[in-house]
Amino acid sequence: MHNKRIPCVSIILLTLFFIVSLFITVKYAPGITKMLSEPARFRDWIHSFGYSGILVFIFFQIFQVVIATIPGEVVQIAGGYIYGVWLGTLYLVIGVIIGSIIVFYASRLLGYPLIKVFVRQDKLTLLYSLIRNQKADLALFILFLVPGLPKDILSYIAGLTPVKPLRFFVIATLGRSPALFVSAYIGSNLHAKNYLAAVILSSIAIILIFVGFLYKDRFITKIHIIFSSHKS
C-alpha cells in the first residue's frame, strides 16, 4: 500500500497540506456554511460577480470535495436554487470532477500518511482491497451511488491504488450524478416555492443519507465480501 517517497519532501508537503486545510476550515468554513444555509443571500452574492459567478460557485463545490468541511448537500441544493436543475447539476458535476482530480493526485503525491489521518486502518485496508479488486468498477459505482457513504475519502484512497485515473473519474462522476441531480432539483423547487415537493424529496434524501451513514461500515464490508467472492 505504501509508495516510495522522499521522506523529507513528503513530510513538508503533508505538513503544508494540513496547515492550509486547518486554516481554511477554521477561518472560512463556518462563514461559508452559514451563507450557504441562506440560499437567497448566497444567490445574490454569486450573481454579484456577473458571469464569473459560475466559476465562483464551481470553486465552492471543488472546495467542498477537497476539504470536505462543508456539507456537500448544502452546496448542491444551493446550485439548484441559483441555476435551476440542469445548469445547477452541470456546474456541480464540473466541480466534483475537478475536486476528485485534485484529491486523487494529492493522495498520490502525499501518499499513505495523508490517508491514515482520516481513515481507520481497518476501513482503509478494506476499501483499498475493494478498489484493487478485479470487479472494482461496479463496486466503486455502487459505493459512489449509495447516499451516506464516504465518497470524498474514496477518492483519496483510490489515489493510492493503481486504478486508471480516467476510468476512476468516469465511475465516480456517474455514481455521484444522481444525488447531485436530486439535490439541484430540491434547490430548484425551493426557489420556485414548491415547498411540498422540496420537503418530500428532502425528507427522503435525509432518511437515505442517515441510513447510509449509520450502516456504512456494514454495507462496505458486505460489498467487499460479495465482490471478493466473485473474482474472475
Residue pairs with C-beta under 8 A, 6 or more apart in sequence:
1 112
1 125
1 128
1 160
2 111
2 112
3 108
3 111
3 112
3 160
5 111
10 110
10 111
10 113
13 109
13 110
14 110
14 113
14 114
17 106
17 110
17 114
18 117
21 67
24 63
24 67
24 69
25 67
25 69
29 67
29 69
29 70
32 60
32 63
32 70
33 70
33 71
33 74
35 41
35 42
35 45
36 42
36 60
36 70
36 74
36 75
36 78
37 74
39 77
39 78
39 81
39 82
39 187
39 190
39 191
40 81
42 78
42 81
42 82
43 78
43 81
43 82
46 53
46 56
46 57
46 82
47 53
47 82
49 55
49 56
54 83
54 91
57 78
57 79
57 82
57 83
57 91
57 95
58 91
58 94
58 95
58 98
59 95
60 70
60 75
60 78
60 95
61 75
61 76
61 79
61 91
61 92
61 94
61 95
61 96
61 99
62 95
62 98
62 99
62 102
63 70
63 99
64 70
64 71
64 72
64 75
64 95
64 99
65 72
65 95
65 96
65 99
65 100
65 102
65 103
65 152
65 155
66 99
66 102
66 103
66 106
66 152
68 152
73 183
73 205
73 209
75 92
76 88
76 92
76 179
76 180
76 183
76 184
76 187
77 183
77 184
77 186
77 187
77 190
78 187
79 88
79 89
79 91
79 92
79 180
79 183
79 184
79 187
80 88
80 89
80 183
80 184
80 185
80 186
80 187
80 188
80 189
80 190
80 191
81 88
81 187
81 188
81 190
81 191
82 88
82 187
82 191
83 91
83 184
84 184
84 188
84 191
85 181
85 184
85 185
85 188
86 184
88 184
88 187
88 188
89 177
89 180
89 181
89 184
92 180
92 183
92 184
93 173
93 176
93 177
93 180
96 172
96 173
96 176
96 180
97 169
97 173
99 152
99 155
100 155
100 168
100 169
100 172
100 173
101 165
101 169
103 152
103 155
103 156
103 159
104 155
104 156
104 158
104 159
104 165
104 168
104 169
105 159
105 165
106 114
106 156
106 159
107 114
107 115
107 155
107 156
107 157
107 158
107 159
107 160
108 159
108 160
111 160
112 160
114 156
115 124
115 153
115 156
115 157
115 160
116 124
118 153
118 156
119 127
119 150
119 153
119 156
119 157
123 217
123 220
124 157
126 220
126 221
126 224
127 153
127 154
127 157
127 220
128 157
128 160
128 161
129 224
129 228
130 136
130 139
130 140
130 143
130 220
130 223
130 224
130 227
130 228
131 139
131 140
131 154
131 157
131 158
131 161
131 163
132 161
132 162
132 163
133 139
133 227
133 228
133 231
134 231
134 232
135 227
135 230
135 231
135 232
136 163
136 227
137 167
137 171
138 227
139 223
139 224
139 227
140 154
140 158
140 168
140 171
140 172
140 175
141 171
141 174
141 175
142 175
142 223
143 149
143 151
143 154
143 175
143 220
143 223
144 151
144 154
144 171
144 172
144 174
144 175
144 176
145 175
145 176
145 178
145 179
146 212
146 219
147 179
147 205
147 208
147 209
147 211
147 212
148 208
148 209
148 210
148 211
148 212
148 213
148 214
148 216
149 212
149 213
149 216
149 219
149 220
150 216
151 172
151 175
151 176
154 172
155 168
155 172
158 168
179 205
182 201
182 205
183 205
185 201
186 198
186 201
186 202
186 205
189 195
189 197
189 198
189 201
190 198
212 219
